[in-house]
């Protein structure tokens, strides 16, 4: 019985178990005032999940854990630049870096000459699988074209682990959009194999020290799993040996939980930080999570008409800016997919009421 209640408390839906969370309105976390802190629990129980502390400027991802993120995948670092005007293409430094990696990959795998980046990307992941990589869903690379009848065409590519990249150039044809997405994904895939992109003891110590400096913390916090920095260390140590892309795939779940207000809801259900980390560190992003979040946005739209369209417009802008900067896109792409799912559910509800 206790396990059943615990599992329900850890559900991602904001509307789940409303009776256990007095005062929850269903509004997005960013749009509501922070709740008063809960009463201190008994000493033997981990403290409730803390309020979100935005990371310092320049750290990039906000995980909703009050923690600094790992270094992002390759691309242009720092805040996304505004999209260039049509036809301007990507920043020169990104374009040149991508082309250099593609040429180098071609030289070392197929000899000199033009490389088919779509085939090369697929072969790269099949090679990883053949060498023992743990790819739970196989080595298939999946492409998704954005429906359009005229250029510029946009294509997204999802790698076997879940990381997502998109065409970063002005693409006059669908085939060129597919090649552009494959190029940036191949660059990140290749560099992700470099030893410097692995989570090691040295990397953990350096990251924790930088986090302490950024948050004005002390070493005692780093050794206490009940603090934000301590939880950060716990997550890094739990993923020792993994690459930055693998770690970021895990972080995407926590980003979405924060964005949707789920972390705030779990905190109000008296879930501890350790419970949330332990549960979602081993739970893949699945249709159940997406559907529960979509229903939260359906409720928000019903309570505040226009909320869904405003969030969707903002998300699409963020997705385009990140895509043109060559950044990893799964968080933005999942947000858009969840919002589109909510819009579809609203449409079905309206149709059934007619």
C-alpha positions as CSV (number, residue, x, y, z in Angstrom):
1,X,0.0,0.0,0.0
2,X,2.8,2.4,1.0
3,X,4.7,1.6,-2.2
4,X,1.5,2.3,-4.3
5,X,1.1,5.8,-2.6
6,X,4.7,6.6,-3.0
7,X,4.6,5.7,-6.8
8,X,1.5,8.0,-7.1
9,X,3.3,10.9,-5.3
10,X,6.1,10.6,-7.8
11,X,3.9,10.8,-10.9
12,X,4.9,13.7,-13.3
13,X,1.3,15.0,-13.7
14,X,0.7,18.3,-11.8
15,X,-2.9,17.3,-11.3
16,X,-2.1,13.9,-9.8
17,X,-3.3,13.3,-6.2
18,X,-4.6,16.8,-5.8
19,X,-5.9,15.9,-2.4
20,X,-2.4,15.3,-1.1
21,X,-1.3,18.8,-2.2
22,X,-3.4,21.6,-0.8
23,X,-3.2,24.8,-2.6
24,X,-2.0,23.6,-6.0
25,X,-3.7,25.5,-8.7
26,X,-2.4,23.7,-11.8
27,X,-0.8,26.8,-13.1
28,X,2.7,26.6,-14.6
29,X,5.5,26.8,-12.0
30,X,7.0,29.9,-13.5
31,X,3.6,31.7,-13.4
32,X,2.8,31.2,-9.7
33,X,4.3,32.6,-6.6
34,X,6.5,30.2,-4.6
35,X,4.7,28.3,-1.9
36,X,5.6,28.8,1.8
37,X,8.2,26.3,2.9
38,X,6.8,23.1,4.3
39,X,7.1,22.2,8.0
40,X,10.5,20.5,8.8
41,X,10.2,16.7,8.7
42,X,11.6,14.4,11.3
43,X,15.4,14.2,11.4
44,X,15.5,10.7,9.9
45,X,13.6,11.7,6.8
46,X,15.2,13.5,3.9
47,X,14.1,17.1,3.6
48,X,11.4,18.0,1.1
49,X,12.4,18.8,-2.5
50,X,13.9,22.3,-2.5
51,X,12.5,25.3,-4.5
52,X,14.1,25.8,-7.9
53,X,17.2,28.0,-7.9
54,X,18.1,29.3,-11.4
55,X,21.6,28.4,-12.3
56,X,24.1,31.3,-12.6
57,X,24.2,33.1,-15.9
58,X,26.2,31.3,-18.6
59,X,25.5,27.8,-17.2
60,X,22.9,27.1,-19.8
61,X,20.4,24.4,-18.7
62,X,18.1,24.9,-15.8
63,X,17.4,21.5,-14.3
64,X,14.8,22.5,-11.7
65,X,17.1,21.0,-9.1
66,X,19.0,24.1,-8.1
67,X,22.0,22.4,-9.8
68,X,24.5,23.4,-12.5
69,X,24.4,21.3,-15.6
70,X,27.1,19.4,-17.4
71,X,28.9,21.0,-20.3
72,X,26.5,21.1,-23.3
73,X,27.2,19.1,-26.5
74,X,29.2,20.7,-29.2
75,X,27.8,23.6,-31.2
76,X,27.9,27.2,-30.3
77,X,28.2,27.6,-26.5
78,X,26.3,30.1,-24.3
79,X,22.9,31.6,-25.0
80,X,21.4,30.9,-28.4
81,X,21.9,33.7,-30.8
82,X,18.9,35.2,-32.6
83,X,18.2,33.3,-35.9
84,X,19.9,34.8,-39.0
85,X,17.7,36.3,-41.8
86,X,16.6,33.8,-44.4
87,X,19.5,32.8,-46.7
88,X,22.2,34.0,-44.3
89,X,23.0,30.5,-43.2
90,X,24.6,29.4,-39.9
91,X,27.4,31.2,-38.1
92,X,30.6,30.6,-40.1
93,X,32.5,29.1,-37.1
94,X,29.8,26.4,-36.7
95,X,29.6,25.6,-40.4
96,X,33.4,25.3,-40.7
97,X,33.6,23.1,-37.6
98,X,31.0,20.7,-38.9
99,X,32.6,20.4,-42.3
100,X,36.0,19.8,-40.8
101,X,34.7,16.9,-38.7
102,X,32.8,15.4,-41.6
103,X,36.0,15.6,-43.8
104,X,38.1,14.0,-41.0
105,X,35.5,11.3,-40.5
106,X,35.5,10.5,-44.2
107,X,39.3,10.4,-44.3
108,X,39.6,7.9,-41.5
109,X,36.7,5.7,-42.5
110,X,36.3,5.8,-46.2
111,X,39.3,7.5,-47.6
112,X,39.3,10.9,-49.3
113,X,36.4,12.0,-51.3
114,X,32.8,13.1,-50.7
115,X,31.1,11.4,-47.7
116,X,27.4,10.5,-47.5
117,X,26.8,11.9,-44.1
118,X,23.4,10.2,-43.7
119,X,25.0,6.8,-44.3
120,X,28.0,7.7,-42.2
121,X,25.9,8.7,-39.2
122,X,24.0,5.4,-39.4
123,X,27.2,3.4,-39.8
124,X,28.7,5.2,-36.8
125,X,26.0,4.0,-34.5
126,X,25.9,0.5,-35.9
127,X,29.6,0.4,-35.3
128,X,29.1,1.5,-31.6
129,X,26.5,-1.2,-31.2
130,X,28.8,-3.9,-32.7
131,X,31.5,-2.8,-30.2
132,X,29.2,-3.4,-27.2
133,X,27.4,-0.1,-26.7
134,X,24.2,-0.5,-24.6
135,X,21.6,0.8,-27.1
136,X,18.3,-0.3,-25.6
137,X,16.3,0.6,-28.7
138,X,18.8,-0.5,-31.3
139,X,21.1,1.6,-33.5
140,X,18.5,3.1,-35.8
141,X,18.9,6.9,-36.4
142,X,15.4,8.5,-37.0
143,X,14.7,11.5,-39.2
144,X,11.7,13.7,-39.0
145,X,10.9,16.4,-41.6
146,X,8.8,19.4,-40.6
147,X,5.9,19.5,-43.0
148,X,6.4,22.4,-45.6
149,X,5.6,23.0,-49.2
150,X,8.4,25.5,-49.7
151,X,11.9,26.2,-48.5
152,X,13.6,26.5,-46.2
153,X,13.0,22.9,-45.2
154,X,13.8,21.7,-41.7
155,X,14.7,18.2,-40.5
156,X,15.3,16.7,-37.1
157,X,17.4,13.6,-36.4
158,X,17.1,11.6,-33.2
159,X,20.1,9.4,-32.2
160,X,19.6,6.0,-30.6
161,X,20.2,7.3,-27.1
162,X,17.5,10.0,-27.5
163,X,19.6,13.1,-28.3
164,X,18.2,15.3,-31.0
165,X,19.7,17.7,-33.5
166,X,18.3,19.6,-36.4
167,X,19.3,21.1,-39.8
168,X,21.3,24.2,-39.0
169,X,21.6,25.7,-42.5
170,X,19.2,27.3,-45.0
171,X,18.1,24.2,-46.9
172,X,16.4,24.7,-50.3
173,X,15.5,20.9,-50.5
174,X,14.3,18.2,-48.2
175,X,17.4,16.1,-49.0
176,X,19.7,19.0,-48.0
177,X,17.8,19.5,-44.8
178,X,18.3,15.8,-44.0
179,X,22.1,16.1,-44.8
180,X,22.4,19.2,-42.6
181,X,20.8,17.5,-39.6
182,X,23.0,14.4,-40.2
183,X,26.2,16.6,-40.3
184,X,25.6,18.3,-36.9
185,X,24.6,14.9,-35.3
186,X,27.7,13.2,-36.7
187,X,29.9,15.9,-35.4
188,X,28.5,15.6,-31.9
189,X,28.5,11.8,-32.1
190,X,32.2,11.7,-33.0
191,X,33.3,14.3,-30.4
192,X,31.2,12.5,-27.7
193,X,33.6,9.6,-28.0
194,X,36.6,11.8,-26.9
195,X,37.8,11.0,-23.3
196,X,37.2,14.6,-22.3
197,X,33.5,14.0,-22.8
198,X,33.4,11.2,-20.2
199,X,32.3,11.6,-16.6
200,X,35.4,10.7,-14.6
201,X,36.5,11.3,-11.0
202,X,38.5,14.3,-12.1
203,X,35.6,15.7,-14.1
204,X,33.3,15.2,-11.0
205,X,35.6,17.1,-8.7
206,X,36.1,19.9,-11.1
207,X,32.4,20.2,-11.8
208,X,31.5,20.2,-8.1
209,X,34.2,22.8,-7.3
210,X,32.8,25.0,-10.0
211,X,29.3,24.5,-8.8
212,X,30.3,25.4,-5.2
213,X,32.0,28.6,-6.5
214,X,29.0,29.5,-8.6
215,X,26.5,29.0,-5.7
216,X,28.9,30.3,-3.0
217,X,28.6,26.9,-1.3
218,X,31.1,25.1,1.0
219,X,32.6,21.6,0.9
220,X,30.2,20.3,3.5
221,X,27.3,20.9,1.0
222,X,29.1,18.8,-1.6
223,X,29.3,15.8,0.8
224,X,25.7,16.1,1.9
225,X,23.2,14.4,-0.5
226,X,20.4,16.4,1.0
227,X,21.7,19.6,-0.5
228,X,21.5,20.7,-4.1
229,X,25.3,20.5,-4.7
230,X,25.3,17.1,-2.9
231,X,22.6,15.9,-5.2
232,X,24.5,17.1,-8.2
233,X,27.6,15.1,-7.0
234,X,25.3,12.0,-6.4
235,X,24.0,12.3,-10.0
236,X,27.4,12.6,-11.5
237,X,28.8,9.7,-9.5
238,X,25.8,7.6,-10.4
239,X,26.6,8.2,-14.1
240,X,30.4,7.8,-13.9
241,X,31.8,6.5,-17.2
242,X,28.9,7.9,-19.2
243,X,29.4,10.5,-21.9
244,X,28.1,14.1,-21.9
245,X,25.3,13.2,-24.4
246,X,24.2,10.2,-22.2
247,X,24.1,12.4,-19.1
248,X,22.2,15.2,-20.9
249,X,19.6,12.7,-22.1
250,X,19.0,11.9,-18.4
251,X,18.9,15.6,-17.6
252,X,16.2,16.2,-20.2
253,X,13.7,14.4,-18.0
254,X,14.4,16.7,-15.0
255,X,14.3,19.8,-17.3
256,X,10.8,18.7,-18.4
257,X,9.7,18.0,-14.9
258,X,10.7,21.5,-13.9
259,X,9.2,23.2,-16.9
260,X,5.8,21.4,-16.4
261,X,5.7,22.3,-12.7
262,X,6.0,18.6,-11.8
263,X,9.0,19.2,-9.4
264,X,7.0,21.8,-7.6
265,X,4.0,19.5,-7.3
266,X,6.2,16.7,-6.0
267,X,7.7,19.0,-3.4
268,X,4.2,19.9,-2.2
269,X,3.4,16.1,-2.0
270,X,6.4,16.0,0.4
271,X,8.6,14.0,-1.9
272,X,12.2,14.2,-0.9
273,X,14.9,15.2,-3.3
274,X,16.5,11.7,-3.0
275,X,13.2,10.0,-3.9
276,X,12.8,12.1,-7.0
277,X,16.4,11.6,-8.1
278,X,16.3,7.9,-7.5
279,X,13.0,7.4,-9.3
280,X,13.6,9.5,-12.4
281,X,17.3,8.7,-12.8
282,X,16.1,5.2,-13.9
283,X,12.9,6.2,-15.7
284,X,13.1,6.8,-19.4
285,X,11.0,9.6,-21.0
286,X,7.9,7.7,-22.2
287,X,4.4,8.3,-23.5
288,X,2.9,8.1,-20.0
289,X,5.0,11.1,-18.9
290,X,4.2,13.0,-22.1
291,X,0.5,12.3,-21.8
292,X,0.3,13.4,-18.1
293,X,2.2,16.6,-18.9
294,X,-0.1,17.2,-21.9
295,X,-3.2,16.9,-19.7
296,X,-1.7,19.5,-17.3
297,X,-1.5,21.9,-20.2
298,X,-5.1,21.1,-21.2
299,X,-6.1,22.0,-17.7
300,X,-4.1,25.2,-17.8
301,X,-5.7,26.2,-21.1
302,X,-9.1,25.6,-19.7
303,X,-8.3,27.7,-16.6
304,X,-6.5,30.4,-18.5
305,X,-7.5,30.6,-22.2
306,X,-4.5,31.4,-24.4
307,X,-1.9,29.9,-22.1
308,X,-1.2,26.9,-24.4
309,X,-0.8,29.0,-27.6
310,X,1.6,31.5,-25.8
311,X,3.7,28.6,-24.5
312,X,3.8,26.9,-27.9
313,X,4.8,30.1,-29.6
314,X,7.6,30.7,-27.1
315,X,8.8,27.1,-27.4
316,X,8.9,27.2,-31.2
317,X,11.1,30.3,-31.0
318,X,13.5,28.6,-28.6
319,X,13.6,25.5,-30.7
320,X,14.4,27.5,-33.9
321,X,17.1,29.5,-32.1
322,X,18.7,26.4,-30.7
323,X,18.5,24.5,-34.0
324,X,20.2,27.3,-35.9
325,X,23.0,27.5,-33.3
326,X,23.6,23.7,-33.7
327,X,22.6,22.8,-30.2
328,X,21.1,19.6,-28.8
329,X,17.4,20.0,-29.1
330,X,15.6,17.2,-27.2
331,X,14.3,19.4,-24.4
332,X,12.8,22.0,-26.8
333,X,11.5,19.3,-29.1
334,X,9.9,17.3,-26.3
335,X,8.3,20.5,-25.0
336,X,6.8,21.2,-28.5
337,X,5.6,17.7,-28.9
338,X,3.9,17.7,-25.5
339,X,2.2,21.1,-26.3
340,X,1.0,19.8,-29.7
341,X,-0.3,16.7,-28.0
342,X,-2.3,18.9,-25.6
343,X,-3.6,21.0,-28.5
344,X,-4.8,17.7,-30.1
345,X,-6.5,16.6,-26.9
346,X,-8.3,20.0,-26.7
347,X,-9.4,19.7,-30.3
348,X,-10.8,16.2,-29.6
349,X,-12.7,17.5,-26.6
350,X,-14.2,20.4,-28.5
351,X,-15.2,18.1,-31.3
352,X,-16.9,15.6,-29.0
353,X,-18.8,18.5,-27.3
354,X,-20.2,19.8,-30.7
